[in-house]
Structures are given as C-alpha cells and as structure tokens.
Amino acid sequence: MPRQVVVIVIPVLFMLLVGVVAYASRRSLTSRLYPGAGLDDWRRVAAGLSWRDRWAVSRANATGREAPPRLAPHAVRRGEVMIACIGSWSDRRSPLRKTWRGLGLLFALLCALSIALVASGEREWHNWLQVVTQGSLAVMSLTTPALQRRQLPKLRRSVERNRALVAAQV
C-alpha cells in the first residue's frame, strides 16, 4: 500500500471509529456528564416541536433575545438546561473539559508532525490537507470551552427575557 494512502486512510478510519463509539454511547455519556441538568427532559420536549420551532428557540437562546411568545416557556427551559450543561463541563475538574484539551493537544501534535513532513520535502496536496485539517481541529478543540463559557451571559439574558415574557402572558 502506498505511503500516501496509509497517511490518509488510517486517521480517517480512526476518526470514524471514534465517531461511531461516541454516537453509540451518547445517551449514557450525556447522563453521566450532565447529571441533574434536565437534558433528557428537554430532549423529550424538543422531540414534540417542529424543526422551525426548535431553531427559533435555539437562536433566541444563542443571541440572548426573546423567543416568539408561544415558544417562550420552551426557551426558558432550554436556556436553563444549556446553562447547567455548560456550567458542569466548564468547571476546571470536568472530564469533558480535559477531553477537549487532550484532543486539542493531540491534533496540535499531529499538525506539527505534518508540518515537519512538509518541511522535509513532502509537499504533495494530501500533506498540505493534513496540516490544514489537523490545525483547524486543534484550534477548534482548544477554543471550544472558552467559546462556550462566553455563551453563558447570552443564555442567562435569554432566560430572563423569556421568563418575563411568560410572566406577562399569564
């Protein structure tokens, strides 16, 4: 098997395997990673909403705004769940935060190895693709916890506004 194929196929197969394992164990992982957050309850509620309504609630929470009046109770519920989830894994001792950091460091190491390969004279398209892909994954993995923590004030503002909207409807 040519070296170029091995360099591409093995990381792709590894990432596919990780994805399949994560997908298969997502329910048990979320109940362990977010205990008491109400994520399962929110999923049951969200399953009864249309995609358009879910999108409206998600967008309202992400931007810190009010949802349409009929969706305000759902926006409050989703916002509270998201605050609990982000709060639980942004804690310094959280296993999920450590996982993000470990993945980021792994991808940074792989990117450095790919850069060394390119610098040594292997300047084919797939080597450049590895540098870009692994570098992007390293940046994404290392910055995700900080970006999620920055989302907390918007979520809190959305919950407050939607709570006021629900109170005004009653």
C-alpha positions, 0 to 999 in steps of 0.5 A: 500500500502506498505511503500516501494512502496509509497517511490518509486512510488510517486517521480517517478510519480512526476518526470514524471509529471514534465517531461511531463509539461516541454516537453509540454511547451518547445517551449514557455519556450525556447522563453521566456528564450532565447529571441533574441538568434536565437534558433528557427532559428537554430532549423529550420536549424538543422531540414534540416541536417542529424543526422551525420551532426548535431553531427559533428557540435555539437562536433566541437562546444563542443571541440572548433575545426573546423567543416568539411568545408561544415558544417562550416557556420552551426557551426558558427551559432550554436556556436553563438546561444549556446553562447547567450543561455548560456550567458542569463541563466548564468547571476546571475538574470536568472530564469533558473539559480535559477531553477537549484539551487532550484532543486539542493537544493531540491534533496540535501534535499531529499538525506539527508532525505534518508540518515537519513532513512538509518541511522535509520535502513532502509537499504533495496536496494530501500533506498540505490537507493534513496540516490544514485539517489537523490545525483547524481541529486543534484550534477548534478543540482548544477554543471550544470551552472558552467559546462556550463559557462566553455563551453563558451571559447570552443564555442567562439574558435569554432566560430572563427575557423569556421568563418575563415574557411568560410572566406577562402572558399569564 
